[in-house]
C-alpha cells in the first residue's frame, strides 16, 4: 500500500538538464519497473504529492494504464497541468521494425497513458536489424508533436554509431544500466562526447549496492542513508536518475540530495566497486539476432 506524505519540495526536484534539442528534463524522477499494475496509480499520486514530476514507464512493464490514471488523478489533486509533468515511455521490442505498426502501437500507448503526447519516447532495446527503421518512426512521432524528445535505451557505442549514421535526428537520451557495479565507460564517454544525455536505470543496483560496506561507511560519515550516497554519486556525474519506491519516506529521502556532496576520494572509492556485469543484456534475447535467445514479453497484471 502507498501512503501519502506531503512535504516541502527539495531543490533537486526543481533541477533539470537541457537535452540536445532544448527540452528541459528533470534530473530526478520516479521509475515504475516491476510495479504491480494495480498499485501504479497510487504510486504516481504519492510521488506527485511529494513533488516528483518525471515518471518513467514502458509498454513492456504492463502498467502504462496505471501511470496514465495516476497522472490524471495527480493533476486533479495537485492543481498542476499536464505540462508540469515529464512523462517517458518506451517502444516495445515486438512493435519495432515496421513504421506503420510501430506508430499504431504507440497510438495505443498514448491512449493507455491518457495523453496526446509524451515528453520523451525511447526505443527500449536495439532490436537486431530493426532499430534504424524504428528510429525513422520515432522521428515521425517527434515531427508530429506526439513526443517532445526521442532517444534510446541500452544502446552501446556500436549501436549508437550505426543509428547516427542513418538518423536525421540525434538521440536526446540514452537510458542505460548504471550503478556502482556497472559503469559502461565506453558508452558513457561516447554519449558525453556527442551531447546525448545519460539516464541510469537500476541506479541502486537492484538494491544490492545498499549493503556494500564502502557505501555504508560513506553514508555513516555523511549522516545519510546508502541510497542517498549512491544517487548523489550518479548526480555528480550528470546522470538523470529514476529510483523506484512505493514508500513516501523513501521517495523523500531519494530526492533530498542537495545538502551534501561527495569528495573526489569518495567518488573514486565508489567507482572502484565496478564489476562491469550487466544484470540483463540484449544478446540473451531472440530479437538481438541470437536464434537461441529467449522471447521477450509484456508484463501481465499481478505478475510482479
N, C-alpha and C positions, 0 to 999 in steps of 0.2 A: 504494500500500500504506500502511496506517496502522500506526504503531509506538507502543506503549505507553510512556509516560514518566510515572511517578508521582512527585509531589512534594507539598510542603505545600500545604494549602488556602489560597487567597488570601481575605482577608476579604470581597472583593466578591462571591464566590460564596455567601457566607452572607447577603448583604444582600438584603432583599425590599422590595417595595412592597405596600401593602394596597389591594386592589381595593375598589370601592364596595359590594360585598356582604360584605366582611370577609375574603375569601380572601387569603392571603399568596402573592405571586408572586415568584420570583427575578428580580433586575434584570438579570442577565446569563445568557444561555443559548446553546444551540447550534442554529443553523438547518441544515436539510438540503436546501434547494432546490438543484436541479441536482446532487445526489449520486447517482451511479450506484446503482441498487437493489442490485447485487451487493456494493457497498462500504459500504452504510449501516450494517449491523450492526456492522462493525468500527469505524466512526467513532463510533457511540454508545458502544461499550465503552471506546474510548480516552478519549472525553470524560468518561465517568463515572469512569474510573480516575483522572482528573485533577481530579475534584471537581465537574464540571458535573452539575446536576440538572434543568435546564429543557431540553426538546427540543421543537422546533417543526417539524411536518411538515404534509402536506396530501394528500388523495386525488389531486389533480392532479399531485403530484410523482411518483407511481408507486412510492414507496418506503416506504409505511406498514408493509408486512410486514417490511421490513428494520429499521425502527425498533423494531417490536414484538419481533423476535428479539433485536436488540441490547440492548434494555432487560431482557429476561428473562436474558440472559447476564450483563449488568452487575449485576443483583440477586444472582445467584449469586456473582459474583467479588468484589463489594464487601461482601457481607453486609448490604446495605440492604434495605428493604422497598419495595413499590410506592409506598406513601405518602410515601417520601422523595424521590420524583421528581415533577416537574411536567411533564405531557405535554399539548401543544397540537396539535390538528389542525383541519382546515377542511372545510366542506361544499363539494363540487364544484358548479360552476355548473349543470351538466346535471342535478343532483339537486334543484335548487331549484324552489319553486312549488307543489308538491303535498305536503301534510302527511304522508300515509302513505308516499309514495315516498321522501321525504327521510329519514324515520325508519327505513325498511327499509334504505336505502343506508347510513345511519350505523351501523346494527347490524352490517353487514358490515365497516365501517371498524374497529369495536371488535374484531371477530374477527381482522382483519389485524394489529391492534396488540397482540393477545393481552392484552386488559384488559377489564374490565367498566365502566370509566368513563374519561373524560379530565378533566384539571384545567381545561382551557379549550377551548371549542369556538367556532370563528369562522365566519361567513359569508365566503367567500373574496372575493367581489365583490358589489356591489349590482346584482343581475340585474334588469333592467327589468321592472316590473310583477309581480315575484315575491318580492322580498326581504321584504315585510311578512308574507306567508303563510309564508315560510321561517322568519322570526323566531318566528312562533307555534309552529312545530315545535320550535325551539330552546328556547323557554320550556317546552314539554312535556318535552323531554330533561332540562332543568335540574330540573324538578319531580320527575321520576322518578329522579334521582340518577345519571344517566349522564354528567353534566357538573357540575363544581363551580362553573363560571362560564361565561358566554356573552358573545360580543362579535362584532365585525365587523372586516373588513379593507377598506381602500381606500374608505371612506365619506367623502364631503365634507360640508360643512355642510348642503346641501340634502337629501342622503340621510339624514343623521342626524336632521334636524328632522322629516322625514316619518316615519321609523321611530319616533321617540319619540312622535309624535302617535298612533300605532297600538299601541304596545307596552305590555305590562303590566310588563315588567322592563327596567330601564335597561341598555344595553350596559355591560359592565365594562371592555372594552378596544377600542381602535381601532388596528389594526396598519396603518401607512401607510409609504409610501416616504419616508425621511427620511435625509439625509446632508448634507455641506457644500454640495452642489449643488442640493438640492431641500428646501425648508423647509415649504411648505404652511401659511403663518402663520394663515390664517383657520380652517382645520381644527384646528390646534394650539390656538388661543385658545378655540375652541368646546369642545373636549374638556376642556381645563383648567378652563373655567368650569362644566362640567357633571359634573366628577369622573369622567370617562372616562379610564382610563389609556392613555397613548400608548406604542406599541411600534414600533420602527423596523425595517422590512425594508430590505435593501440598505444597512446602516449605513455601509459603506465605499465606497458609490457604485460597486458592481461592480468595485472595485479601482482605478478611475480617479483617485479622490481621493488615493491613496497617492503619486502622483507630483507632486502640487501643490507648488510652491515655498514657498508660505506655510506649509503644514502641515509641510513638511520643515525649514524654518527653525525653527519652534517645537519640533519633535521634537529637533533637534540641541541647542537651548538647554536642553531638559529632560532630555536624555540618554535619550530614549525613541524608539521607532520611530513612523513616521507613523500606523499603525493604532491604536496606543495613544492618540495625541493625539486622533484623530477620535472614538474610542469614549469617551474621557474627556469630550470636548465634549458628547456626547449624554447621558452620565450626569449631568453637571452641570445639564442641562435637565430631568431627571426621567424620561427615556425608559427603557423596557426595551429591551435590545439583544440581537440574536441573530446575531452574526457567525458565519460558517461557515469551518471549516478542517479538513483531514484530517491536519494535521501537529501532533504533540504539542507541539513547541516554540511554535508559533504559538497553539495553544489556551492554553498557559500565559501567553504574552505578552498575549493578549486579555483575560485575567482579572486581570492584575497592574496594576491601575489606581488603587490606593488610596494609593500613596506619592508622588503629585504632584497638583497642581491647576493649572488654567488661570486666569490673571488675567482681569479684565474686558476688558482690551485684547486679550488673546489670543483670548478668546471672540468678541469683535467682529471681529477680523481674519478668523477662520474664517467667521463669519456673512456677511461681505461677499463670500464666494465664491459666494453663491446665484445660480443661473441659472434657477431655477423651471421646469425642464423635466423632465417625467416620462420615465422610460425606457420604460414601457408605461402605457397608461391605458385605462379601461374603454370609452370611446366608440369604440375601434377594433374592438370585437367585436360580433357579431350580438346577443349577449344584452344589450347596452346599449340596444337599440332601434334600432340603426343597421342597416338592411337590407343595406347594402353592406359591413358589417363581416366579419371573418373568424370562423371557427368556433373554439371552444375545444377543448381536448384533454386527455387524461390521458397523462402520460409513459409510455413503454414501456421495458421493460428494455433496457439498453445504448444508450439513445437519447443519453445525455449524453456 
